Amino acid sequence: MSLSGGLPSTGVARTPPRQESANLADILERVLDKGIVIAGDIRVNLLDIELLTIKIRLLVASVDRAREMGIDWWEHDPTLSSGRPDVVEENRQLRERIGELEAGLSEHDGERRVERRGERRG
């Protein structure tokens, strides 16, 4: 047995501790699966007078995980939910109405041309 640095040596080679490397995809999968919340407050004071407070709350999670937590605001936001049946129906009705108005304008424009021709002849 030999002493190395004051400690006895057993003659068995030590293996370095195993370092598990996680690539970006693994980290992202874990974060989206579990979810992560980042919260913070920013306060601006001048002579002990609070001028501005900003509260920041950030949640990063998958859609499925967010639904499990009861978060589904994007399904009810009209600017984000273009596939809703009522919006599709409303678009269909508006397109029909525009077509009717355009057809009416075309007919009205044609009548005006006929009237103008009659005025020129008379």
C-alpha positions as CSV (number, residue, x, y, z in Angstrom):
1,M,0.0,0.0,0.0
2,S,1.4,3.4,-0.9
3,L,0.4,6.8,0.3
4,S,-0.6,9.4,-2.1
5,G,-1.4,12.8,-0.8
6,G,-1.8,11.4,2.7
7,L,-4.5,8.8,1.7
8,P,-3.8,5.1,1.3
9,S,-4.1,3.8,-2.2
10,T,-5.8,0.4,-2.8
11,G,-4.4,-0.1,-6.3
12,V,-7.9,0.1,-7.9
13,A,-8.2,2.7,-10.6
14,R,-11.0,5.1,-10.0
15,T,-13.3,6.0,-12.8
16,P,-14.2,9.7,-13.1
17,P,-17.8,10.5,-12.1
18,R,-20.1,10.0,-15.0
19,Q,-21.4,13.1,-16.6
20,E,-24.8,12.8,-18.2
21,S,-25.1,15.1,-21.1
22,A,-28.6,16.2,-22.1
23,N,-29.1,17.7,-25.5
24,L,-31.5,20.5,-26.1
25,A,-34.3,18.2,-27.3
26,D,-34.2,16.3,-24.0
27,I,-34.3,19.5,-21.9
28,L,-37.1,20.9,-24.0
29,E,-39.1,17.7,-23.7
30,R,-38.7,17.8,-19.9
31,V,-39.7,21.4,-19.6
32,L,-42.7,21.0,-21.8
33,D,-43.8,17.9,-20.0
34,K,-43.4,19.2,-16.5
35,G,-43.8,22.9,-17.1
36,I,-41.8,25.7,-15.7
37,V,-42.9,29.0,-14.1
38,I,-40.7,32.1,-14.0
39,A,-42.0,34.9,-11.8
40,G,-40.6,38.3,-11.0
41,D,-41.5,41.8,-10.0
42,I,-39.8,45.0,-11.1
43,R,-40.4,48.1,-9.0
44,V,-39.2,51.6,-9.7
45,N,-39.0,53.9,-6.6
46,L,-38.0,57.5,-6.2
47,L,-37.5,58.7,-2.7
48,D,-39.5,55.9,-1.3
49,I,-42.4,56.7,-3.7
50,E,-43.4,53.8,-5.9
51,L,-43.6,55.0,-9.5
52,L,-43.9,51.8,-11.4
53,T,-44.5,48.1,-10.7
54,I,-44.3,45.4,-13.3
55,K,-45.3,41.9,-12.3
56,I,-44.0,39.2,-14.7
57,R,-45.4,35.7,-14.7
58,L,-44.2,33.3,-17.4
59,L,-45.4,29.8,-17.8
60,V,-43.7,27.5,-20.3
61,A,-45.5,24.1,-20.8
62,S,-47.0,22.0,-23.5
63,V,-50.6,22.6,-24.6
64,D,-51.6,19.3,-23.0
65,R,-49.9,20.1,-19.7
66,A,-51.5,23.6,-19.7
67,R,-54.9,22.1,-20.2
68,E,-54.3,19.8,-17.3
69,M,-53.6,22.9,-15.2
70,G,-56.8,24.5,-16.4
71,I,-55.2,27.0,-18.7
72,D,-56.9,27.2,-22.1
73,W,-57.3,31.0,-22.9
74,W,-56.1,30.5,-26.5
75,E,-59.2,28.5,-27.3
76,H,-61.5,31.4,-26.4
77,D,-59.4,34.2,-27.9
78,P,-61.0,35.2,-31.2
79,T,-57.7,36.4,-32.7
80,L,-56.1,33.0,-32.1
81,S,-58.9,30.5,-32.8
82,S,-59.7,30.9,-36.5
83,G,-60.9,27.3,-36.8
84,R,-64.0,27.8,-34.7
85,P,-67.3,26.8,-36.4
86,D,-69.1,30.0,-35.6
87,V,-66.3,32.1,-37.2
88,V,-66.4,29.9,-40.3
89,E,-70.1,30.3,-40.6
90,E,-69.9,34.0,-40.1
91,N,-67.3,34.3,-42.8
92,R,-69.5,32.3,-45.2
93,Q,-72.4,34.6,-44.6
94,L,-70.3,37.7,-45.1
95,R,-68.9,36.4,-48.4
96,E,-72.5,35.7,-49.6
97,R,-73.5,39.2,-48.6
98,I,-70.5,40.8,-50.3
99,G,-71.4,38.8,-53.5
100,E,-75.0,40.0,-53.4
101,L,-73.9,43.6,-52.9
102,E,-71.4,43.4,-55.8
103,A,-74.0,41.9,-58.0
104,G,-76.4,44.7,-57.1
105,L,-73.8,47.3,-57.9
106,S,-73.1,45.7,-61.2
107,E,-76.8,45.8,-62.1
108,H,-77.2,49.3,-60.9
109,D,-74.1,50.4,-62.9
110,G,-75.5,48.8,-66.0
111,E,-78.8,50.7,-65.6
112,R,-76.9,54.0,-65.2
113,R,-75.1,53.3,-68.5
114,V,-78.4,52.7,-70.3
115,E,-79.8,55.9,-68.8
116,R,-76.7,57.9,-69.9
117,R,-77.0,56.5,-73.5
118,G,-80.7,57.6,-73.6
119,E,-79.7,61.1,-72.3
120,R,-77.1,61.5,-75.1
121,R,-79.6,60.5,-77.8
122,G,-82.3,62.8,-76.6
